[in-house]
Amino acid sequence: MATRHRITRKELKQPDEFQTVFETAALFFELHMREVLLAAAALIAIAAIVLGLYYYEASRARSAAARFDQALNELQGGEYTAAEQHFASLAGAEPHRAVGRLANLYLADAFLAQNQPAKARDALQRFLASSGPPLFRDAALNDLAVAYEDLGDYKQAESAYRQASDIAGPDQVRAELGVARMLQKQGRKTDAIAAYRDFLRLHPYAPERTLAMGAMAQLGVAPDTVPAIPPTVKLIKPAAAQ
């Protein structure tokens, strides 16, 4: 029969494993207390800096959005000089924010409203070069074409309209008609007639069809392939059951 090991008094006085680990940790902290405290202070400082930068950037983002809204209201209200100043300031101060890049697009609108196409062209080129929001690219190209047209550079205007016409959206029809108009202004009669006919064929019921037909008449060509506008369909209400 196996006999049990009897714990001696000496073994009872020896510290257990947990106590040994605790004492070792306490000794390490005592020996390296200064380094530990400095490391903790550094972590706290880094966290404070990161948190401070976050709130600073959030504050700047809110401020930029508020300034953009103010300038947009001024533009829509016909206060073009004030809108120009605020959009220019925002574009210069916040070039890495979406509202800062977008400010160049609306700055160009303010310039166009004040008959300053050269400044509008420059602002639009900055917007397009800065990878502004793609949703506004077609509007920017159309406005750029208008600026070139006002400057009398019909070839560059044609190019901008062609780029805009390749983008599906609300300004696509306007851009296609713009291409035809720029061909006409360049004296390229045959190309202009073909462009107007293509426009009428692709958009037979667009409101702009009357402009295309008028332009073709000026060129001495009858738009013979243009379908008529369909009559309005009237719904007949069925008589009530007897």
C-alpha positions as CSV (number, residue, x, y, z in Angstrom):
1,M,0.0,0.0,0.0
2,A,1.4,3.4,-1.1
3,T,2.1,5.9,1.7
4,R,1.1,9.6,1.4
5,H,3.7,12.2,1.3
6,R,3.7,14.2,4.4
7,I,4.1,18.0,4.0
8,T,6.9,19.2,6.2
9,R,6.9,22.5,8.1
10,K,9.7,23.7,5.8
11,E,7.5,23.1,2.7
12,L,4.6,25.0,4.3
13,K,6.8,28.0,4.8
14,Q,7.8,28.1,1.1
15,P,5.8,30.7,-1.0
16,D,3.3,29.3,-3.6
17,E,3.5,29.9,-7.3
18,F,1.0,32.8,-7.4
19,Q,2.8,34.6,-4.6
20,T,6.1,34.1,-6.4
21,V,4.8,35.7,-9.6
22,F,3.2,38.6,-7.7
23,E,6.4,39.3,-5.9
24,T,8.4,39.1,-9.1
25,A,6.0,41.6,-10.8
26,A,6.2,43.9,-7.8
27,L,10.0,43.8,-7.8
28,F,10.0,44.5,-11.6
29,F,7.7,47.5,-11.2
30,E,9.8,48.8,-8.3
31,L,13.0,48.5,-10.3
32,H,11.5,49.9,-13.5
33,M,8.9,52.3,-12.1
34,R,10.2,55.3,-13.8
35,E,10.2,53.7,-17.3
36,V,6.7,52.3,-16.7
37,L,5.3,55.6,-15.7
38,L,7.0,57.3,-18.7
39,A,5.6,54.8,-21.1
40,A,2.1,55.2,-19.6
41,A,2.4,59.0,-19.8
42,A,3.5,58.7,-23.5
43,L,0.4,56.5,-24.3
44,I,-1.9,59.0,-22.6
45,A,-0.3,61.9,-24.5
46,I,-0.6,60.0,-27.9
47,A,-4.3,59.2,-27.2
48,A,-4.9,62.9,-26.3
49,I,-3.2,64.1,-29.5
50,V,-5.2,61.6,-31.7
51,L,-8.5,62.6,-30.0
52,G,-7.7,66.3,-30.3
53,L,-6.9,65.9,-34.0
54,Y,-10.1,64.0,-34.6
55,Y,-12.3,66.7,-33.0
56,Y,-10.3,69.4,-34.8
57,E,-10.9,67.8,-38.2
58,A,-14.5,67.3,-37.4
59,S,-14.9,70.9,-36.4
60,R,-13.2,72.0,-39.7
61,A,-15.4,69.8,-41.7
62,R,-18.6,71.3,-40.1
63,S,-17.2,74.8,-40.7
64,A,-16.4,74.0,-44.3
65,A,-19.9,72.6,-44.9
66,A,-21.5,75.7,-43.3
67,R,-19.4,78.0,-45.5
68,F,-20.3,76.1,-48.6
69,D,-24.1,76.3,-47.8
70,Q,-23.7,80.1,-47.2
71,A,-22.0,80.6,-50.5
72,L,-24.5,78.4,-52.3
73,N,-27.4,80.4,-50.9
74,E,-25.7,83.6,-52.0
75,L,-25.2,82.2,-55.5
76,Q,-28.9,81.1,-55.8
77,G,-29.9,84.5,-54.4
78,G,-28.1,86.4,-57.1
79,E,-25.3,87.7,-54.8
80,Y,-22.6,86.7,-57.2
81,T,-19.8,88.8,-55.8
82,A,-20.2,87.5,-52.3
83,A,-20.6,83.9,-53.6
84,E,-17.5,84.3,-55.7
85,Q,-15.5,85.4,-52.7
86,H,-16.7,82.6,-50.4
87,F,-16.3,79.8,-52.9
88,A,-12.8,81.0,-53.8
89,S,-11.9,81.2,-50.1
90,L,-13.3,77.7,-49.5
91,A,-11.6,76.2,-52.6
92,G,-8.2,77.6,-51.5
93,A,-8.5,76.7,-47.9
94,E,-9.9,73.2,-48.2
95,P,-8.5,71.6,-51.5
96,H,-8.4,68.1,-50.0
97,R,-12.1,68.1,-48.9
98,A,-15.0,67.3,-51.3
99,V,-16.7,70.6,-50.6
100,G,-13.4,72.4,-51.3
101,R,-13.1,70.8,-54.7
102,L,-16.8,71.2,-55.4
103,A,-16.4,74.9,-54.6
104,N,-14.5,75.4,-57.9
105,L,-17.6,74.2,-59.9
106,Y,-19.9,76.7,-58.2
107,L,-17.2,79.4,-58.3
108,A,-17.3,79.0,-62.1
109,D,-21.1,79.5,-62.1
110,A,-20.6,82.7,-60.2
111,F,-18.0,83.8,-62.8
112,L,-20.3,82.9,-65.7
113,A,-23.2,84.8,-64.1
114,Q,-20.9,87.9,-64.1
115,N,-19.8,87.4,-67.7
116,Q,-16.2,86.3,-66.8
117,P,-15.8,83.2,-69.0
118,A,-12.0,83.1,-68.7
119,K,-12.1,82.9,-64.9
120,A,-14.9,80.3,-65.1
121,R,-12.8,78.2,-67.5
122,D,-9.9,78.2,-65.1
123,A,-12.0,77.3,-62.1
124,L,-13.6,74.4,-64.1
125,Q,-10.3,73.1,-65.2
126,R,-9.1,73.0,-61.6
127,F,-12.3,71.1,-60.6
128,L,-11.8,68.5,-63.4
129,A,-8.1,68.2,-62.6
130,S,-8.7,67.6,-58.9
131,S,-10.8,64.5,-59.4
132,G,-13.9,66.2,-58.0
133,P,-17.1,64.2,-57.3
134,P,-17.9,62.2,-60.5
135,L,-21.6,63.0,-60.1
136,F,-20.8,66.6,-61.1
137,R,-18.4,65.9,-64.0
138,D,-21.0,66.2,-66.7
139,A,-22.2,69.5,-65.4
140,A,-18.6,70.7,-65.2
141,L,-17.9,69.7,-68.8
142,N,-21.1,71.4,-70.0
143,D,-20.2,74.6,-68.1
144,L,-16.7,74.4,-69.5
145,A,-18.1,74.2,-73.0
146,V,-20.2,77.3,-72.3
147,A,-17.1,79.2,-71.1
148,Y,-15.2,78.2,-74.2
149,E,-18.2,79.2,-76.4
150,D,-18.4,82.6,-74.7
151,L,-14.7,83.0,-75.4
152,G,-15.2,82.2,-79.0
153,D,-13.1,79.0,-78.9
154,Y,-15.7,76.8,-80.6
155,K,-13.3,73.9,-81.2
156,Q,-12.5,73.5,-77.5
157,A,-16.2,74.0,-76.7
158,E,-17.0,71.1,-79.1
159,S,-14.5,68.9,-77.4
160,A,-16.0,69.7,-73.9
161,Y,-19.5,69.0,-75.2
162,R,-18.4,65.7,-76.7
163,Q,-17.0,64.6,-73.4
164,A,-20.1,65.6,-71.6
165,S,-22.3,63.8,-74.2
166,D,-20.6,60.5,-73.3
167,I,-21.8,60.7,-69.7
168,A,-25.4,59.4,-69.1
169,G,-27.3,62.0,-67.1
170,P,-29.6,65.0,-67.2
171,D,-27.2,67.1,-69.2
172,Q,-26.5,64.6,-71.9
173,V,-29.1,65.8,-74.3
174,R,-27.9,69.4,-73.8
175,A,-24.4,68.3,-74.6
176,E,-25.3,66.5,-77.8
177,L,-27.1,69.5,-79.1
178,G,-24.1,71.6,-78.1
179,V,-21.8,69.5,-80.3
180,A,-24.0,70.2,-83.3
181,R,-24.2,73.9,-82.5
182,M,-20.4,74.1,-82.2
183,L,-19.9,72.4,-85.6
184,Q,-22.3,74.9,-87.1
185,K,-20.4,77.8,-85.5
186,Q,-17.1,76.5,-86.9
187,G,-18.6,76.6,-90.4
188,R,-18.7,72.8,-90.8
189,K,-22.1,72.7,-92.4
190,T,-22.2,69.1,-93.5
191,D,-21.0,67.8,-90.1
192,A,-23.5,70.1,-88.3
193,I,-26.4,68.9,-90.4
194,A,-25.5,65.2,-89.7
195,A,-25.2,66.0,-86.0
196,Y,-28.6,67.7,-85.9
197,R,-30.2,64.8,-87.8
198,D,-28.7,62.3,-85.3
199,F,-30.0,64.4,-82.4
200,L,-33.5,64.4,-83.8
201,R,-33.4,60.7,-84.6
202,L,-32.2,59.9,-81.1
203,H,-34.4,62.4,-79.2
204,P,-37.5,62.8,-81.4
205,Y,-39.6,64.0,-78.5
206,A,-37.1,66.1,-76.5
207,P,-38.1,69.7,-75.7
208,E,-34.9,70.8,-77.5
209,R,-36.1,69.3,-80.8
210,T,-37.5,72.7,-81.8
211,L,-34.0,74.3,-81.4
212,A,-32.5,71.6,-83.6
213,M,-35.2,72.0,-86.3
214,G,-34.7,75.8,-86.3
215,A,-30.9,75.4,-86.7
216,M,-31.5,73.0,-89.6
217,A,-33.8,75.5,-91.2
218,Q,-31.0,78.2,-90.9
219,L,-28.7,75.7,-92.7
220,G,-31.3,75.4,-95.5
221,V,-32.2,71.8,-94.7
222,A,-35.7,70.5,-94.0
223,P,-35.7,68.0,-91.1
224,D,-37.6,65.4,-93.2
225,T,-36.8,62.5,-90.9
226,V,-38.2,64.0,-87.8
227,P,-41.3,62.1,-86.4
228,A,-44.2,64.1,-85.2
229,I,-44.9,64.6,-81.5
230,P,-47.4,61.9,-80.5
231,P,-50.8,63.2,-79.5
232,T,-51.8,63.3,-75.8
233,V,-53.6,60.1,-74.8
234,K,-56.8,60.8,-73.1
235,L,-58.0,58.1,-70.7
236,I,-61.8,57.4,-70.9
237,K,-63.3,56.7,-67.6
238,P,-65.6,53.7,-67.7
239,A,-69.2,54.2,-66.9
240,A,-70.3,53.2,-63.4
241,A,-72.0,49.8,-63.2
242,Q,-75.7,50.0,-63.2
